[in-house]
């Protein structure tokens, strides 16, 4: 039997008519996001502050980003719209569509002071900045420490005075290059170069080198935790901290050779998608650990439920996760993830009942990926000149992978079919999504004919981040 598509429930049904609403919060809303933080790297020793917030709040342990590309994922988080549906596709051009209402715009309409502090330069696109009154985003080549980000965020709250504030704090760490307190001897770029040269096994990366990289990665995560602790001091000094809602999550995970590569934005495997997600509001949201299948596109409708947004013209692709201060009963549902960079690949995944189905127009071997990245700008130019035909947003997707996440959480063996869920059922979910986007999809920002940079440091910074 073809499963019903659960996407867009808020848009298809009367979202505002829910009879059992959550307790409404009237204080600050603090959204803290981090790049490339895996769900399995939060624990009481490495991240004591975040572990405490999770224990005191509602923590979702089966949450996924809606893309392994931070910009596509961040756009889904901020709009409640999936990447293709919300027009947030592409590599450097990915951002919320001009037609999509962002959280900052919603909170601005609700008369909250709005602020953005980000050490990630790629969040400087116009779509990401709409609705913010106080905008502080690092320029390409600038390096803001986690403590500087926290200090800037604290100043935004202090400047707001007694007025409630929607503050989005985004930490680029632990996005590559992973340097930690002391730079490891080998970098992700070094490993990618070895892979491109055909190296395998210890020649590709020794265990000692990989552990040094993981240590640097963990050091960056610990620095984020310390910065959150510093920010909490400012939050707790506010006029009404008990009315504050804190949401913490990550835009994507990070690969450490689980499938032969390092970084993100190439696959939709679990190490690139599984992220932490927690809601903290003592007195309004009861502490709980929830294992339901959720994703970042559920965050915006959750905040709409908690803060009673009104006048939004476009519905959500997710569902509210919190009702009456407790986890909403979502039942069996599908969550989608996408990686739509037409110059590289078009890939989608659907997850339900511990089963993941991936469809892709192409899958590049790890040894091919460095060359594909290096040729990105030339490919954009060739496509603009009509010399290269890029795949459509919904190509034929001849490559299909099916994984049993319960018995094969590392996704090492693709299966032909399963007794619980078949490929045809999950293929139908993606077909429903195609039709959904054809009717409700928003226009994406066009890729530039040739991305330009004001100076070489900007291109160098993007290359260091693994995008060029």
Secondary structure in CASP SS format (residue, H / E / C, confidence):
PFRMAT SS
TARGET T0000
AUTHOR 0000-0000-0000
METHOD secondary structure of the structure
MODEL  1
X C 1.00
X C 1.00
X C 1.00
X C 1.00
X C 1.00
X C 1.00
X C 1.00
X C 1.00
X H 1.00
X H 1.00
X H 1.00
X H 1.00
X C 1.00
X C 1.00
X H 1.00
X H 1.00
X H 1.00
X C 1.00
X C 1.00
X C 1.00
X C 1.00
X C 1.00
X C 1.00
X C 1.00
X C 1.00
X C 1.00
X C 1.00
X C 1.00
X E 1.00
X E 1.00
X E 1.00
X E 1.00
X E 1.00
X E 1.00
X C 1.00
X C 1.00
X C 1.00
X C 1.00
X H 1.00
X H 1.00
X H 1.00
X C 1.00
X C 1.00
X C 1.00
X C 1.00
X C 1.00
X C 1.00
X H 1.00
X H 1.00
X H 1.00
X H 1.00
X H 1.00
X H 1.00
X H 1.00
X H 1.00
X H 1.00
X C 1.00
X E 1.00
X E 1.00
X E 1.00
X C 1.00
X C 1.00
X E 1.00
X E 1.00
X C 1.00
X C 1.00
X C 1.00
X C 1.00
X C 1.00
X H 1.00
X H 1.00
X H 1.00
X H 1.00
X H 1.00
X H 1.00
X H 1.00
X H 1.00
X H 1.00
X H 1.00
X C 1.00
X C 1.00
X C 1.00
X H 1.00
X H 1.00
X H 1.00
X H 1.00
X C 1.00
X C 1.00
X C 1.00
X C 1.00
X C 1.00
X C 1.00
X C 1.00
X C 1.00
X C 1.00
X C 1.00
X C 1.00
X C 1.00
X C 1.00
X C 1.00
X C 1.00
X C 1.00
X H 1.00
X H 1.00
X H 1.00
X H 1.00
X H 1.00
X H 1.00
X H 1.00
X C 1.00
X C 1.00
X C 1.00
X E 1.00
X E 1.00
X E 1.00
X E 1.00
X E 1.00
X E 1.00
X C 1.00
X C 1.00
X H 1.00
X H 1.00
X H 1.00
X H 1.00
X C 1.00
X H 1.00
X H 1.00
X H 1.00
X H 1.00
X C 1.00
X C 1.00
X C 1.00
X C 1.00
X E 1.00
X E 1.00
X E 1.00
X E 1.00
X C 1.00
X C 1.00
X C 1.00
X C 1.00
X C 1.00
X C 1.00
X C 1.00
X C 1.00
X H 1.00
X H 1.00
X H 1.00
X H 1.00
X H 1.00
X H 1.00
X H 1.00
X H 1.00
X H 1.00
X H 1.00
X H 1.00
X H 1.00
X H 1.00
X H 1.00
X H 1.00
X C 1.00
X C 1.00
X C 1.00
X C 1.00
X E 1.00
X E 1.00
X E 1.00
X E 1.00
X E 1.00
X E 1.00
X E 1.00
X C 1.00
X C 1.00
X C 1.00
X C 1.00
X C 1.00
X C 1.00
X C 1.00
X C 1.00
X C 1.00
X C 1.00
X C 1.00
X C 1.00
X C 1.00
X C 1.00
X C 1.00
X C 1.00
X H 1.00
X H 1.00
X H 1.00
X H 1.00
X H 1.00
X H 1.00
X H 1.00
X H 1.00
X H 1.00
X C 1.00
X C 1.00
X C 1.00
X C 1.00
X H 1.00
X H 1.00
X H 1.00
X H 1.00
X C 1.00
X C 1.00
X H 1.00
X H 1.00
X H 1.00
X H 1.00
X H 1.00
X H 1.00
X H 1.00
X H 1.00
X H 1.00
X H 1.00
X H 1.00
X H 1.00
X H 1.00
X H 1.00
X H 1.00
X H 1.00
X H 1.00
X H 1.00
X H 1.00
X H 1.00
X H 1.00
X H 1.00
X H 1.00
X H 1.00
X H 1.00
X H 1.00
X H 1.00
X H 1.00
X H 1.00
X H 1.00
X C 1.00
X C 1.00
X C 1.00
X C 1.00
X H 1.00
X H 1.00
X H 1.00
X C 1.00
X E 1.00
X E 1.00
X E 1.00
X E 1.00
X E 1.00
X E 1.00
X C 1.00
X C 1.00
X C 1.00
X C 1.00
X E 1.00
X E 1.00
X C 1.00
X C 1.00
X C 1.00
X C 1.00
X C 1.00
X E 1.00
X E 1.00
X C 1.00
X C 1.00
X C 1.00
X C 1.00
X C 1.00
X C 1.00
X H 1.00
X H 1.00
X H 1.00
X H 1.00
X E 1.00
X C 1.00
X C 1.00
X E 1.00
X E 1.00
X E 1.00
X E 1.00
X C 1.00
X C 1.00
X C 1.00
X C 1.00
X C 1.00
X C 1.00
X C 1.00
X E 1.00
X E 1.00
X E 1.00
X C 1.00
X C 1.00
X C 1.00
X E 1.00
X E 1.00
X C 1.00
X H 1.00
X H 1.00
X H 1.00
X H 1.00
X H 1.00
X H 1.00
X H 1.00
X H 1.00
X H 1.00
X H 1.00
X H 1.00
X C 1.00
X C 1.00
X C 1.00
X C 1.00
X C 1.00
X C 1.00
X C 1.00
X C 1.00
X C 1.00
X C 1.00
X C 1.00
X C 1.00
X C 1.00
X C 1.00
X E 1.00
X E 1.00
X C 1.00
X C 1.00
X E 1.00
X E 1.00
X C 1.00
X C 1.00
X C 1.00
X C 1.00
X C 1.00
X C 1.00
X C 1.00
X E 1.00
X E 1.00
X E 1.00
X E 1.00
X E 1.00
X E 1.00
X E 1.00
X C 1.00
X C 1.00
X C 1.00
X E 1.00
X E 1.00
X E 1.00
X E 1.00
X E 1.00
X E 1.00
X E 1.00
X E 1.00
X C 1.00
X C 1.00
X E 1.00
X E 1.00
X E 1.00
X E 1.00
X E 1.00
X E 1.00
X C 1.00
X C 1.00
X C 1.00
X C 1.00
X C 1.00
X H 1.00
X H 1.00
X H 1.00
X H 1.00
X H 1.00
X H 1.00
X H 1.00
X H 1.00
X H 1.00
X C 1.00
X H 1.00
X H 1.00
X H 1.00
X H 1.00
X H 1.00
X H 1.00
X H 1.00
X H 1.00
X H 1.00
X C 1.00
X C 1.00
X C 1.00
X C 1.00
X C 1.00
X C 1.00
X C 1.00
X C 1.00
X C 1.00
X C 1.00
X C 1.00
X C 1.00
X C 1.00
X C 1.00
X E 1.00
X E 1.00
X E 1.00
X E 1.00
X E 1.00
X E 1.00
X C 1.00
X C 1.00
X C 1.00
X C 1.00
X C 1.00
X C 1.00
X C 1.00
X C 1.00
X C 1.00
X C 1.00
X C 1.00
X C 1.00
X C 1.00
X C 1.00
X C 1.00
X C 1.00
X C 1.00
X C 1.00
X H 1.00
X H 1.00
X H 1.00
X H 1.00
X H 1.00
X H 1.00
X H 1.00
X H 1.00
X H 1.00
X H 1.00
X H 1.00
X H 1.00
X H 1.00
X H 1.00
X H 1.00
X H 1.00
X H 1.00
X H 1.00
X C 1.00
X C 1.00
X C 1.00
X C 1.00
X C 1.00
X C 1.00
X C 1.00
X C 1.00
X C 1.00
X C 1.00
X C 1.00
X C 1.00
X C 1.00
X C 1.00
X C 1.00
X H 1.00
X H 1.00
X H 1.00
X H 1.00
X H 1.00
X H 1.00
X H 1.00
X H 1.00
X H 1.00
X C 1.00
X C 1.00
X C 1.00
X C 1.00
END
